Amino acid sequence: MVLRKAIDGDAAVAEGVRLARVQAIAAYPITPQTPIVENISEYVNRGELEAKYIAVESEHSALTAVVGSALVGARSFTATAGVGLALMHEITGVASGCRLPIVMAVANRSLPSPWSLQTDHSDAMGERDQGWIQLYAENCQEALDLVLVAYRLAEDERVRIPVMVCLDGFYVSHTTEVVSIPDQQQVDRYLPSYKNQNLYLDVEEPFTVNQLTSADVFTEIKYEHYLALENSLQVLEEVGAEFKNEFGRNYGAIAQYAIDDAETIIVAMGSIAGTALQVAKELREQGKAVGLVKVTSFRPFPKARIREALAKAKKVVVIDRSAGMGSEGPLAMEIKSALYGSSHSPAIYGFCGGLGGRDFTRDTIVKTLEKSNELQASGINNGGGIWIDVKEAEVNEK
């Protein structure tokens, strides 16, 4: 029986962890992630989740602890945000390089300076090349569901790579929505018990892990990791389709709306995608051919799916919640890279906004479309790093 309940995104993640029967959790509190692990600790305390909960002194220690628990064969989880994720940086490569199927929720929060408790994607983007899978949730339902999908994906023998489930701080983490909470028996059918594979510690056969590696084999180890990341795209489609069969909701590397005849396609990820979908629907009602592509898997990036989805578009408007300092938004760069050299070359414009928690509203999305029209009319077919929601008067005053 499916329970429908009004909960926020952090509570939804915690429900996903409980349903996944996670066996080891280590975490350090940080806004806006803290309610995730607070809820999990209550589950453990009440006996609703049979797991070892480890209270540590820092985020660095939290990820180190779950690296250890994963190595001895426990389904493991941690969560963090912003500077907490930055503090984990030394260990994120260890977790992925050892091919450990850890799931980590990231309640996205801006990296300083200036200091902020609010959201953008600068924290996760700072880790995008560390070899983790990164999945972005649009809303509370996706925050719960993607935890379950993440464990199926991470633990698949063709993958064995840790997964970040990213949810926009406050916009998703602290927003209350009605969420369908699956039945435990359903989840157990979808997500079997964890089984050791590949690299794990055994007292009967002791060996060292993450030891100093020579140049003779370092590249080959990294290449196997790269291939597994590439393989994970197909596995994501498979486990996402199985999720739909069990729960009725489909997950893949991307989701799309009205793209078949769309002249303009908006590309976004995270909570902004929900607002962009509403704008696309409104414009459709006005007779304008606008569609949407929502990116769920930023790492690995689904280039082939993107090329297919954008194959008929005349114009692509990409929205980043990360500035890409010194260049342009990371999502825009990935879209341009995916389309480079293809037979179809739409005009592409990359916009960034919503930094430090600024609301990326319906009007802001409309503004990106208007600005792209202006650029295209002036003969500019490739624009990037366009800061769309800067308050010019305040900048001039400063």
C-alpha positions, 0 to 999 in steps of 0.5 A: 500500500502506497502512503501519501504524506506531506513532507519536505525534501530532506524528510523525503531523502530520509524516507528513501534511506529507511526504505533502502534498508541502509546499514551504516550512516555517518554524518555531520550536521550542516544547513540545509542538510541537517534534517536528513540525518536528524530524521534518519537518527530518529528511525535508528533510535526508534528501531525503524531502521536497523543500522549503525549510526556514527556521529563524527566530528566533520564531513571529512570524517563522515565520508571516511567512515562510510568508505570504511563501512562500504569496504566491509560490506554494509550498504552505506549513506551520508549527506552534506551540503556546501562547504561540508562537501568541499571538506570531503574533497580529499575523500570523494576521489577515494570513494569513487576510485575504490568503486564503492557504492555509497549514496550521498545526498547533497542539499546544494548550497553556495560555496563562499565567499561571500558566505551563504546558507542558500542554494546554487550548484557550485558545491556539487560542480566543484566535485564533478570530475571526481568520478561520482555519478551525480543525479539532480532531483527537481522536487521532493518526490524525486528526492525520495525516488532517486535515493532508491534508484541510486542504490540500484545503480551504484550496486550494479556489478557493471557500475560500482560507483558512488552516487550523489543525489543532489537537491536544491537547498531550501527550494527542495530540502525545506519545501513541503509537498505531498509525496508517495512513500512506497510500500516496503515490500515493493522497495524490497522487490526493486532493491535486493539486499546488498551483496559484496562485489569487487573490492571488499575487506575480508579478515580471512584474506587481508590486503591493503586498499588505496595504496600508492600506485605506480604509473605502470597501472594508474592509467588503466585503473582510471580507464576502467573507472571511466568505462564504468561511468559510461556504462552507468548511463545505460544501467540508469535507463534500465533501473529507471524503467524497472522503477516505473514498472514497480512504482509508476514513475520513470527515471532516466538520464534526461526527461523531456516535454514537447520537444518533437515540434519545439523550435526553442528548447529550454535545458535545465536541472534541479528545481529550476526545471519545474518552473521552466516546465510551467513556462513551457506549458504556458507558452504552448497555450499561447501557440509558441513552440517551446519545449523542455529538456530536464537533465537528471544525470549530470555525471556521467553526462548523457551526450547521445541522449542530448543530441537526440533530444535537441535534434530538431530545435532551432534554438537552445536556452540553457540555464545554469545555477552555477556561474562557471567562474572564468568561463560559463555555466557547466551545463551550458558547456556540456550542451555545447560540447555534446552538439559540437560537430553534429550535423544539427547546429542550433543557436545555443545561449547559456544563462546563469542565475539563481546564485546564493538562493536567488529565486529563479522565477517564471519572469526570469525564465521568460527573460532568458527567452527574450534575451536569446531572441535579441541575440539571435536577431543580431546575428549572435548564434552562440552566447554563454556566461550570460548573467540574467538576474543581476541587479545592474543598479546595485552593481553600478553603485558598488 
